[in-house]
Amino acid sequence: MLYLIAVVMGYFVGTNALVEKQAKRFVGADYANPAMSMLSSLGAFGGWFCILPAAYFIGSDYGNGFLDGLFFVLASIGGAVLSGFLQIPGLNYLLSVVTLFVNIALAIVVYSMT
């Protein structure tokens, strides 16, 4: 279950990175609402600051320690790679905005599970 959460967290961060790359490449592809643009900009940066503490919580609680935390980070990187394959053009912009909130909530879930 914890590694599925890692894949979901990585998927959101990867989707956010794809949207940000597309928004910077094409003029007019960014958000019209400045608040949504700011939340999208904070998403990828803040997303990894949610994944790394979650990996620490897992590594500090379970028996193997460091390896469990490393597997959690690798699963989240796998989720980021998976986001490149599963692109939903209209939904990607919405997912990019909620990345920070989803990853904070999932980090809290991981903390409560450990």
N, C-alpha and C positions, 0 to 999 in steps of 0.2 A: 504494500500500500504506500509506503514511504517513497519508493522509487517511482511510482505512478504520479505522486505529487511532484516529484522532481521533474518528470517529463512535462507535466502541465506547466510548471513554473518556467522551464526552459522554452516551451512552445510560445508562451506569452512574451518572453524577452526576445526571442528570435523574430516573432511577428512584428514587435515594436521596432527592432533594428531594420527590418525590411521596409517598413513604412517610413521610417526616418530617412533611410537611404533614398527612397523614391521621392520624398518630399524635398530633399535637398537637391536632387538631380533636375527635376522639372519645375519650371516657374509656374505657379498657380496650383500646384499639387498639394500645398500645405493646407492646414485647417483655416477656415474663415474666422473661427472663434479663437481669440488669443489664449483663453484659459485652457481650451482643449489642446492647443498647440504646446503650451507649457507642460501640461500633464503628459503628453506624448514624449516630449523631450526628456522629462525626468524618468520616464518608464524604464528604459534600458539601463540607465545608470543605477537607479534605485532598485531595479529588479535583481541585479547581481548582489546588491547589498542586502537583499532578502534571502537569496540562495545561499550565500556563504555562512551567515549565522545559522540557518537551518542545517547546513552540513555540519557545523560545529556542534549543534545540539545532538545530532544523530551520532557523531563520532565520540562525543563525551558520554553517551548513555549506554550504547550497546557494547557487546563483548570485544569485537575486533577493533573498536576505536577508530583509528585513522583510516583504515580500509573502508569502513562503512561510510564515513564522511566523503572519502574519495569517490566511492561508487555513486553517492548521491550527486556529486558535482558532475561526474561523467554522464549520469542519466539526464541531468539538466542540459548538458551540452548536446546529448542525443535529441532532446526535445527541441532545442534550438535548430538543429539540422533538420528535424522533421517539419518544422514550420516552413522551411524553404520548399518542401514538396507539397504541403497541404495549404496552398494559398487560396483564400476566399476573397476575391477582389473587393466587394462591397463591405464585408464584415471586418476586414483587416484594420481599417481606420478606427472602428469602434473598439476592437480588441487592443489596439495600440494605446488608446486613452485610458482604459481600465487596467493596464498592466501593473501599475504601481499598487493599486488597491487589492488586486487579486493576489499578487505575490506577498503583500503584507499579511493578508488573511491566511494564505497557505503556510507562511512561516509561523504564524501563531498556532495553526493546526498541528504543524510538526512539533512545535514546542510542547503543546498539550499532550501529544501522543508519546513523547519520550519521558 
